[in-house]
Amino acid sequence: SKDLKGAMETLIEQKRQKLSTVEKLDEHTDFASQLIFAQNRGDLTAENVNQCVLEMMIAAPDTLSVTLFFMLILIAEHPTVEEEMMREIETVMGKQELQS
């Protein structure tokens, strides 16, 4: 946990340095940037920023996998919805091969 926290602090510091050298801040609207901006305004502490990023990195894969699992179950239980989805994909993609 201590190594992970240290690595996260290093990555956040690298992000902070990058933000300090960019010309157009409006292009940096990702989650980490917004947390760093909130810290700069005094809305969050450095520890708050580190903890938020760490929790998002740890929680996101688990949340995503559970969400995808239930989405696939619901699609399997509703074949008409699956057919509609496939028609929409074919309409958008045409003959192109699907990619990840």
C-alpha positions as a Markdown table, in Angstrom:
| # | Residue | x | y | z |
|---|---|---|---|---|
| 1 | Ser | 0.0 | 0.0 | 0.0 |
| 2 | Lys | 2.9 | 2.4 | 0.9 |
| 3 | Asp | 4.6 | 1.7 | -2.5 |
| 4 | Leu | 1.4 | 2.2 | -4.4 |
| 5 | Lys | 0.8 | 5.5 | -2.5 |
| 6 | Gly | 4.3 | 6.7 | -3.3 |
| 7 | Ala | 3.9 | 5.8 | -7.0 |
| 8 | Met | 0.6 | 7.6 | -7.1 |
| 9 | Glu | 2.2 | 10.7 | -5.5 |
| 10 | Thr | 4.9 | 10.6 | -8.2 |
| 11 | Leu | 2.4 | 10.4 | -11.0 |
| 12 | Ile | 0.4 | 13.2 | -9.6 |
| 13 | Glu | 3.5 | 15.4 | -9.3 |
| 14 | Gln | 4.4 | 14.6 | -12.9 |
| 15 | Lys | 0.9 | 15.6 | -14.0 |
| 16 | Arg | 1.2 | 18.8 | -11.9 |
| 17 | Gln | 4.5 | 19.7 | -13.6 |
| 18 | Lys | 3.0 | 19.0 | -17.0 |
| 19 | Leu | 0.0 | 21.3 | -16.2 |
| 20 | Ser | 2.3 | 24.1 | -15.2 |
| 21 | Thr | 3.9 | 24.2 | -18.6 |
| 22 | Val | 0.9 | 23.9 | -21.0 |
| 23 | Glu | -0.3 | 26.9 | -22.9 |
| 24 | Lys | -4.0 | 26.1 | -23.0 |
| 25 | Leu | -5.5 | 24.8 | -19.7 |
| 26 | Asp | -8.9 | 24.3 | -21.2 |
| 27 | Glu | -7.7 | 21.2 | -23.0 |
| 28 | His | -6.9 | 19.5 | -19.7 |
| 29 | Thr | -10.3 | 18.6 | -18.3 |
| 30 | Asp | -9.5 | 15.0 | -17.1 |
| 31 | Phe | -10.2 | 13.9 | -13.6 |
| 32 | Ala | -6.6 | 14.3 | -12.2 |
| 33 | Ser | -6.3 | 17.8 | -13.7 |
| 34 | Gln | -9.6 | 18.9 | -12.1 |
| 35 | Leu | -8.4 | 17.6 | -8.7 |
| 36 | Ile | -5.1 | 19.4 | -9.0 |
| 37 | Phe | -7.0 | 22.6 | -10.0 |
| 38 | Ala | -9.2 | 22.2 | -6.9 |
| 39 | Gln | -6.1 | 21.8 | -4.8 |
| 40 | Asn | -4.6 | 25.0 | -6.3 |
| 41 | Arg | -7.8 | 26.9 | -5.4 |
| 42 | Gly | -7.6 | 25.6 | -1.8 |
| 43 | Asp | -10.7 | 23.3 | -2.1 |
| 44 | Leu | -8.7 | 20.1 | -1.6 |
| 45 | Thr | -5.5 | 19.2 | 0.2 |
| 46 | Ala | -2.7 | 17.3 | -1.5 |
| 47 | Glu | -3.7 | 14.2 | 0.6 |
| 48 | Asn | -7.3 | 14.6 | -0.7 |
| 49 | Val | -6.0 | 14.6 | -4.3 |
| 50 | Asn | -3.8 | 11.6 | -3.8 |
| 51 | Gln | -6.6 | 9.6 | -2.1 |
| 52 | Cys | -9.1 | 10.4 | -4.8 |
| 53 | Val | -6.8 | 9.3 | -7.6 |
| 54 | Leu | -5.8 | 6.2 | -5.7 |
| 55 | Glu | -9.4 | 5.2 | -5.0 |
| 56 | Met | -10.4 | 5.8 | -8.7 |
| 57 | Met | -7.4 | 3.6 | -9.8 |
| 58 | Ile | -8.3 | 0.8 | -7.5 |
| 59 | Ala | -12.1 | 1.0 | -7.8 |
| 60 | Ala | -12.6 | 1.5 | -11.5 |
| 61 | Pro | -11.6 | -1.9 | -12.8 |
| 62 | Asp | -13.9 | -3.7 | -10.3 |
| 63 | Thr | -16.8 | -1.4 | -10.9 |
| 64 | Leu | -16.4 | -1.7 | -14.7 |
| 65 | Ser | -16.3 | -5.5 | -14.6 |
| 66 | Val | -19.4 | -5.8 | -12.5 |
| 67 | Thr | -21.3 | -3.3 | -14.7 |
| 68 | Leu | -20.3 | -5.1 | -17.9 |
| 69 | Phe | -21.3 | -8.5 | -16.3 |
| 70 | Phe | -24.8 | -7.3 | -15.6 |
| 71 | Met | -25.1 | -5.5 | -18.9 |
| 72 | Leu | -24.3 | -8.7 | -20.7 |
| 73 | Ile | -26.7 | -10.7 | -18.6 |
| 74 | Leu | -29.5 | -8.2 | -19.4 |
| 75 | Ile | -28.7 | -8.3 | -23.1 |
| 76 | Ala | -28.8 | -12.1 | -23.0 |
| 77 | Glu | -32.2 | -12.1 | -21.3 |
| 78 | His | -33.7 | -9.6 | -23.9 |
| 79 | Pro | -32.9 | -11.0 | -27.4 |
| 80 | Thr | -35.0 | -8.2 | -29.0 |
| 81 | Val | -32.7 | -5.6 | -27.4 |
| 82 | Glu | -29.7 | -7.5 | -28.7 |
| 83 | Glu | -31.1 | -7.6 | -32.2 |
| 84 | Glu | -31.7 | -3.8 | -32.1 |
| 85 | Met | -28.2 | -3.2 | -30.9 |
| 86 | Met | -26.8 | -5.4 | -33.7 |
| 87 | Arg | -28.9 | -3.5 | -36.3 |
| 88 | Glu | -27.6 | -0.2 | -34.9 |
| 89 | Ile | -24.0 | -1.4 | -35.0 |
| 90 | Glu | -24.4 | -2.6 | -38.6 |
| 91 | Thr | -26.0 | 0.7 | -39.6 |
| 92 | Val | -23.1 | 2.7 | -38.2 |
| 93 | Met | -20.3 | 0.3 | -39.2 |
| 94 | Gly | -21.6 | -1.0 | -42.5 |
| 95 | Lys | -19.2 | -3.7 | -43.8 |
| 96 | Gln | -16.3 | -2.5 | -41.6 |
| 97 | Glu | -14.9 | -5.1 | -39.2 |
| 98 | Leu | -15.5 | -4.3 | -35.6 |
| 99 | Gln | -12.5 | -3.5 | -33.4 |
| 100 | Ser | -12.0 | -3.0 | -29.7 |
